[in-house]
Amino acid sequence: MKYIGNFMVIAIVVFLSLNMKVLEAKAEEPVFKVDASSYTETIPRGNGSLDIDINKKEIIRTEYSLTSFESTLDKVDLQVTLDKNLFHFAEEPTIEVETLAYPQTTKIEYTTDGINYQPTKPALKDLVGFRVSCNGVDPDLAGKTLMVKWGIMPNEDFSDTQLNKDITPYDASYSQSTFKLPDGPVYLVRGEDSETIFDHPALHMNFFKEASPVKVNYENTNGTEIAKNDLISGRVGDNYQTSKKNIPDWDFIRVTGAEQGVLSSETQEVTYVYQQVKGAPVTVNYQDVNGKILAKPTVLNGAINSTYKTSSAKIANWHVKEIRNKETGIFKSTAQQVTYIYEKNKAAPVTVNYVDNNGNILAPPVKKNGLVGDSYKVEAAQIAGWHVKNIVGSESGEYTTNPQTVSYIYEENNTDKKKDNDQGMDKKDPLQEKLPNTGESSTDGLFGILLGLMIITTEVLYLFKYNPK
């Protein structure tokens, strides 16, 4: 326990001066009661410890009683003075008289300087002490009591080094010949001549100041709170101990600040830092409607419960037709897949023309349609009296994004014969003059030809026979 700095002992000095005509009276030990916002505590007689928390504005109430024995009490003098450096009055002093003396002879006086007393009650904040006196005669005072009550409170402007110290509440003075001491330890007791009679261990009052709480944070690596923080409260000088939490889907990685230490008036923080547990991967596929892979799959990784976002791949001549599973979501403990289904883009048409050499259309053009990359094949049309003379363009190939044209060039059938006939009408045929006249025979010419062939054959046979190899 700590002393409140270099305390001046509470100068609650009680001077009891009682002149008894016959036998004696007995002074009861003071009883201390501490009232906080929610409890009342009575400290027992003798050695003990009374904790006063100045942050809770606890009031220390003292009840001091005098009981007479088989006698008539002639005079009572009780004086209490505070040390304003340590305490202030929280409640006005009161007296309760039970036939101890005539009420009109019992009075209370007040002081604001500890020296001069007057019956006029000052403001509570200015009060530093009081005195109770009784002058009167009572024929039978046996067992009668005079009770004096007052309440004080510790000042709140203590520094930290002045807290948790032991304090002896006050000294009491009385005449040995007048009173019997109560059983057990008592407060420091002196006679009227200030001679010490008893000096037993006394009741201690320990004053505490509420410490600034230690704030315990639970954060991720970005400093974002992931679990509710804790506050550790207590009194200045108390020990504290913190610990990390088990937070689902998070791994502890480090701590900043002192995990254990001593509470003080200074703010302290302890921060436990976590990182999220790694989630299972998200695989992104790019396929056609038949499941054929069009591009290499993408694999996304991240901490569990963190967000993922996928996107389609740009594949030439293909476009996305549908998406299977969510494009965005959070990483989980189990693997996930997102699949983009593609189909080919529509191609520009292939136009097939059927024309003559002069570009005249011989048959309606044909348009062939398909998807980019698909194959196409065209063929000539059968046009009566015409045949294909030339082909401009590719009869087979692949559809593209650009229009394509294939042209079949035709010419009429029998074109050469007609040309010869047309020329015969303009020129004479030299052979025409050698044709036989009407009635002439042409057998002579035929015979001559056959004869010539026979002669040539005979010569060839002769050469093979007489000129062997």
Protein Blocks (a to p, Z undefined) as FASTA:
>chain_A
ZZehjadddfbdcddddddfklcddddddddddddfkbccdddehjddddddfklopacd
dddddddehiacfbdcddddddfklmccfbdcddddehkbcfklgccdddfkomaccfbd
cdfklpgbdcdddddddfblghiacdddddddddfkbcfklgoiacdfbacdddfklpcc
dedjddddddfkopafbdcddddddddddddddddddddfkopafbdcddddddehiacd
ddddddehiacfbdedjfbdcddfbdcddddddddddddddddddddfkopafbdcdddd
ddehiacdddddddehiacfbdedjfbdcddfbdcddddddddddddddddddddfkopa
fbdcddddddehiacdddddddehiacfbdcdjfbdcddfbdcddddddddehklmmmmm
mmmmmpccfklmmpccehiacklmmmmmmmmmmmmmmmmmmmmmmmcZZ
